[in-house]
Amino acid sequence: MPGDDAILALVQSVKEDVVHLRDNHLAHVQEDLDDIKDRLTRVELRLEPLDELATLIRQHLLKVSGLITAAVIAALGGSTML
């Protein structure tokens, strides 16, 4: 049976391996997070003009629907007043 010193050395070796694996894994995770953040920033920059265009279209549609509603109300109101 191995002595206490051999077991202690083995435990220390396993601990060092675990620390190395943890640090290596965390480094890769950080790289992946940085890449995801960079891609997300680029996507947001590309979508910003589309969001502005969608807002502009909504505003115009709201104006047109208001005009159509007013025209329908005026036409119906004018015909009922006669």
CORLIN-V175550 format. One record per residue. RES is the residue in one small letter. PHI is phi as a letter, one per 30 degrees, with the letter a starting at -180 (NA if undefined). NEAR is the number of other C-alpha atoms within 8 Angstrom. D_LAST is the distance of its C-alpha to the last C-alpha in Angstrom with 1 decimal. Layout:
res={RES,RES}
phi={PHI,PHI}
near={NEAR,NEAR}
d_last={D_LAST,D_LAST}
//
This chain:
res={m,p,g,d,d,a,i,l,a,l,v,q,s,v,k,e,d,v,v,h,l,r,d,n,h,l,a,h,v,q,e,d,l,d,d,i,k,d,r,l,t,r,v,e,l,r,l,e,p,l,d,e,l,a,t,l,i,r,q,h,l,l,k,v,s,g,l,i,t,a,a,v,i,a,a,l,g,g,s,t,m,l}
phi={NA,d,d,e,d,d,d,d,d,d,d,d,d,d,d,d,d,d,d,d,d,d,d,d,d,d,d,d,d,d,d,d,d,d,d,d,d,d,d,d,d,d,d,d,d,d,d,e,d,d,d,d,d,d,d,d,d,d,d,d,d,d,d,d,d,d,d,d,d,d,d,d,d,d,d,d,d,d,d,d,d,d}
near={2,5,6,6,6,8,9,8,8,8,8,8,8,8,8,8,8,8,8,8,8,8,8,8,8,8,8,8,8,8,8,8,8,8,8,8,8,8,8,8,8,8,8,8,8,8,8,8,8,8,8,8,8,8,8,8,8,8,8,8,8,8,8,8,8,8,8,8,8,8,8,8,8,8,8,8,8,8,7,6,5,4}
d_last={111.8,110.5,111.3,109.0,109.1,108.0,105.1,104.1,104.2,102.1,99.5,99.4,99.0,96.1,94.5,94.8,93.2,90.3,89.7,89.9,87.4,85.0,85.1,84.7,81.7,80.1,80.6,78.8,76.0,75.5,75.5,72.8,70.7,71.1,70.0,67.0,66.0,66.4,64.3,61.6,61.4,61.2,58.4,56.4,56.9,55.6,52.5,51.5,49.7,47.9,46.7,45.4,43.7,42.1,40.8,39.4,37.6,36.2,34.9,33.2,31.7,30.3,28.7,27.3,26.0,24.3,22.6,21.5,20.2,18.3,16.9,15.9,14.4,12.4,11.2,10.4,9.0,6.8,5.6,5.5,3.8,0.0}
//
